[in-house]
Amino acid sequence: MKHIDPHVHCRDGNEAQKTNIGEVSKIATNLGIVAIFDMPNTEPPILTEKDVRARLRLAEKREPTRCGGYPKYFLYVGLTPNENQIKKAAKLVENYPQVIGLKLYAAKSGKLGVSRETDQKKIYRILADLNYLGILAVHAEKEKYFKPWLWNPEKPWTHNLTRPEISEIEGVRDQIQFARISHLKGNLHICHITLPESVDLVLGAKKDLRITCGVTPHHILFTENIMRKKNGILFKVNPPLRGISKVTKLREYLRQGKIDWIESDHAPHTLEEKLSPPYLSGIASLHLYPRILNWLNSQKMSRSEIKSLTYWNIKKVFKEKLKDL
């Protein structure tokens, strides 16, 4: 069965010690993944045409795997509050077949992050004025509700207190509101959704917006309790893992087809970065891909339902970019 992973972090650049496009491609190929979409919060970030060209050159240097190939490589361009950067980024989606869409970090991630609501609204307004029809993927957490002072690395589960559920719910609500008031014609995608309340907001918006959401293997397979076990800090991720009641409901929504697709959010760090300051957030979640497929099978989901979650739903939304896949 073929799959598409629409959310990976291939690192490279100044973070090549974590992983690179070639390594991620090999893992993906072994899992039957035929395309990967790389995120732009790299070091340095992907913001300009120069950055895109450099990134595509790296992808071209991949060595074929033993089976003779590798997944097709696509990338997102990040957004900043700068009007010219936003306009040029939208043009890159139009001009480069491998630029899959635009990414807005509504909370800081690496060197990217547009946390002010006025700046977020400006992005939506500019994209609407440009008649942008592509994908706008959003990390939808609202920094206003963050409580960083509650973080205690000796108690890794406190990370979940620093980014409470309301930060995601209100973040998703904001993005839907901004898309509506700007009359965005493109597809708003809410990345790595973790809460049933967030899914409900997306479902309610489908009546008048082009909108989708994805869920990661780690937000389905794990709960915050795993962070109370030995080396629980390895499961520090943004947005955080949630409590059992929320995860149980999220699993139910996934089985019911209320979530559009599975995205790994593969985000490797070195062991030192995970276990010591700055205790970076992120999970190398591609390694969980076989487990999520097994879990879907265990839920008595049909082959066609699984294929929709890991291939067809993604291909339908990104149809022009993926027409040859």
C-alpha positions in Angstrom: 0.0 0.0 0.0 1.3 3.4 -1.0 1.4 6.3 1.5 2.1 10.0 1.6 3.6 11.8 4.6 2.7 15.4 4.4 4.6 16.6 7.4 8.3 15.8 8.1 11.3 17.8 9.3 14.4 16.7 7.3 16.6 19.2 9.1 19.9 19.4 7.1 21.7 22.8 6.9 23.1 23.7 10.3 21.1 20.9 11.9 22.5 18.0 9.7 23.6 16.2 12.9 20.0 15.5 13.6 19.1 14.0 10.2 19.0 15.0 6.6 16.8 14.6 3.5 18.6 11.4 2.4 18.1 9.7 5.8 14.5 10.6 6.0 13.9 9.5 2.4 15.4 6.1 3.1 13.2 5.6 6.2 10.1 6.7 4.2 10.9 4.4 1.3 11.1 1.4 3.6 7.6 2.3 4.9 6.0 2.5 1.4 5.8 6.3 1.6 6.0 7.7 -1.9 6.1 11.4 -1.1 7.3 13.6 1.8 6.5 17.3 2.5 9.3 19.0 4.3 8.7 21.8 6.8 10.4 25.2 6.7 11.5 25.8 10.3 15.0 24.6 9.4 18.3 26.3 10.3 18.4 28.5 8.3 14.6 28.6 7.6 13.1 28.3 4.1 11.7 31.7 3.3 12.9 32.8 -0.1 13.5 31.5 -3.6 17.2 31.2 -2.9 16.3 29.0 0.1 14.0 26.9 -2.0 16.6 26.3 -4.7 19.2 25.4 -2.2 16.8 22.9 -0.6 15.9 21.3 -3.9 19.6 20.9 -4.7 20.0 18.9 -1.5 17.1 16.7 -2.4 18.6 16.1 -5.9 21.8 14.7 -4.2 19.9 11.9 -2.5 21.4 8.5 -3.2 18.8 6.0 -4.5 17.8 3.3 -1.9 18.5 -0.4 -2.5 15.2 -0.7 -4.2 16.3 1.9 -6.7 14.3 5.0 -5.7 13.2 7.4 -3.1 10.0 9.3 -2.3 9.2 12.5 -4.2 10.4 15.5 -2.2 8.2 18.6 -1.7 8.7 21.5 0.7 6.7 24.3 2.4 7.8 27.9 2.5 7.6 29.6 5.8 5.8 32.9 6.4 6.8 36.1 8.3 5.0 39.3 9.0 6.8 41.0 6.1 4.4 41.8 3.3 6.9 41.4 0.4 8.0 38.0 1.8 4.4 36.8 2.0 3.7 37.8 -1.6 7.0 36.3 -2.9 6.3 33.1 -0.9 2.9 32.7 -2.5 4.5 33.1 -5.9 6.9 30.3 -5.2 3.9 27.9 -4.7 2.7 28.9 -8.1 6.1 28.8 -9.9 7.7 25.7 -8.3 6.0 22.3 -8.6 7.8 21.0 -5.6 6.8 23.9 -3.3 3.7 22.3 -1.8 2.3 25.2 0.1 2.9 27.9 2.8 3.4 27.3 6.5 2.4 29.7 9.3 3.7 29.1 12.8 1.2 30.9 15.0 3.6 30.1 17.9 7.4 30.3 17.8 9.2 27.3 16.2 13.0 27.7 15.7 13.5 31.0 14.0 9.9 31.1 12.7 6.8 32.3 14.4 4.1 34.9 13.8 2.4 35.2 17.2 0.7 38.6 17.0 -2.9 38.4 15.8 -2.6 41.5 13.8 0.3 40.0 11.8 -1.6 36.7 11.3 -4.6 38.6 10.0 -2.4 40.5 7.6 -1.1 37.2 6.2 -4.7 36.0 5.5 -5.6 39.3 4.0 -2.6 39.4 1.7 -3.2 35.8 0.6 -6.9 36.5 -0.1 -6.1 39.6 -2.1 -3.6 37.6 -4.1 -6.4 35.0 -4.8 -4.1 32.4 -3.3 -5.7 29.0 -4.0 -3.0 26.8 -2.5 -2.5 25.3 0.9 -1.9 27.3 4.1 -0.7 24.9 6.8 -0.8 26.3 10.3 0.7 25.3 13.6 -2.2 26.6 15.6 -1.2 27.2 19.2 -1.9 30.6 20.8 1.1 31.9 22.8 -1.2 34.1 24.9 -2.1 31.0 26.9 1.4 29.6 27.3 2.7 29.2 30.9 6.5 28.6 30.5 7.1 29.2 34.2 5.4 25.8 35.0 8.1 23.8 33.1 10.2 21.6 35.3 12.6 19.2 33.4 12.7 16.9 36.5 8.9 16.5 35.9 8.7 16.2 32.1 4.9 16.1 32.2 4.8 19.7 33.3 5.4 20.6 29.7 1.8 19.8 29.1 0.9 22.5 31.6 3.0 25.1 29.8 1.0 24.7 26.6 -2.5 24.0 27.9 -5.4 22.7 25.8 -6.9 26.2 25.5 -3.9 27.4 23.6 -4.7 24.9 20.8 -8.5 25.3 20.9 -8.3 29.1 20.7 -5.5 28.9 18.2 -7.6 26.8 15.9 -10.6 29.1 16.5 -8.4 32.1 15.5 -7.2 30.6 12.2 -10.8 29.7 11.2 -12.0 33.2 12.0 -9.1 34.9 10.1 -9.8 32.7 7.1 -13.5 33.6 7.2 -13.1 37.4 7.6 -10.4 37.5 4.9 -12.4 35.2 2.5 -9.4 33.0 2.0 -9.9 30.9 -1.1 -7.1 28.5 -0.4 -7.1 25.4 1.8 -6.5 26.0 5.5 -4.8 23.0 7.0 -4.6 22.6 10.8 -1.4 20.6 11.5 -1.0 17.9 14.2 -4.4 18.4 15.9 -4.6 16.9 19.4 -8.0 17.6 20.8 -11.6 16.6 19.9 -12.7 20.2 20.6 -10.3 21.3 17.8 -11.6 18.7 15.4 -15.2 19.9 16.2 -14.1 23.5 15.2 -12.7 22.2 11.9 -15.8 20.1 11.1 -18.0 23.1 11.8 -15.9 25.3 9.4 -16.2 22.8 6.5 -19.5 24.2 5.6 -18.0 27.5 4.3 -14.2 27.0 4.2 -11.8 24.7 2.4 -10.3 23.3 5.6 -8.6 20.1 6.7 -6.8 18.7 9.7 -4.2 16.0 10.4 -3.2 13.9 13.4 0.2 12.4 14.2 1.0 8.8 15.3 2.3 10.0 18.6 -0.8 11.9 19.5 -2.9 8.8 18.8 -0.7 6.1 20.3 0.5 7.9 23.5 -1.0 9.8 26.3 0.7 12.3 28.7 1.2 9.4 31.2 4.2 8.2 29.2 6.0 11.4 30.3 5.8 10.2 33.9 7.9 7.1 33.1 11.6 6.7 32.8 13.0 9.0 30.1 9.6 10.6 29.7 11.3 13.8 28.6 11.9 12.1 25.2 8.2 12.5 24.5 8.2 16.3 24.9 6.6 17.6 21.8 4.6 20.6 20.5 1.6 20.5 20.8 1.9 18.3 23.9 0.6 14.7 24.4 -2.8 14.8 26.0 -4.7 13.0 28.7 -6.4 9.6 28.2 -9.9 11.0 27.9 -8.9 13.4 25.1 -6.8 10.8 23.3 -9.7 8.2 23.5 -12.1 10.7 21.9 -9.5 11.7 19.3 -9.0 8.0 18.4 -12.8 7.7 18.0 -12.9 10.7 15.7 -10.1 9.2 13.6 -12.0 5.9 13.2 -15.1 7.9 12.3 -13.4 9.7 9.4 -13.6 13.1 11.1 -9.9 13.7 10.7 -8.6 14.1 7.2 -5.2 12.4 7.3 -2.3 11.1 9.3 1.0 13.1 9.2 4.1 11.9 11.1 5.5 15.3 12.1 8.9 13.4 12.1 11.1 15.8 14.1 14.4 14.2 15.2 16.8 15.8 17.7 20.0 14.5 19.1 19.7 12.6 22.4 21.7 15.3 24.1 19.2 18.0 22.9 16.3 16.0 24.3 17.8 15.0 27.6 19.5 18.3 28.6 19.0 22.0 28.1 17.3 23.2 26.0 15.2 20.0 26.2 14.0 20.4 22.6 10.5 19.3 21.6 10.0 16.8 18.8 9.6 13.1 18.2 11.2 11.0 15.4 7.7 9.8 14.5 8.4 8.1 11.2 9.6 5.2 13.3 6.0 5.0 14.7 4.4 4.7 11.2 4.2 0.9 11.3 2.6 1.1 14.7 -0.1 3.5 13.7 -0.9 1.3 10.6 -1.1 -1.7 12.9 -3.3 0.2 15.3 -5.6 1.2 12.4 -5.9 -2.4 11.4 -6.6 -3.4 15.0 -9.6 -1.0 14.9 -11.1 -3.1 12.2 -10.7 -0.2 9.7 -10.9 -1.4 6.1 -8.0 -1.2 3.7 -9.8 1.6 1.8 -10.3 3.6 5.0 -6.6 3.3 5.8 -5.6 4.2 2.3 -7.8 7.3 2.5 -6.1 8.5 5.7 -2.6 7.9 4.4 -2.9 8.6 0.7 -6.1 9.5 -1.1 -7.3 12.4 1.2 -3.9 14.0 0.9 -3.7 13.5 -2.9 -7.2 15.0 -3.3 -6.3 18.2 -1.5 -2.9 18.6 -3.1 -4.2 17.3 -6.5 -2.3 19.6 -8.9 1.0 19.1 -7.2 0.5 15.3 -6.8 -1.1 14.5 -10.1 1.8 12.4 -11.3 2.1 10.4 -8.0 
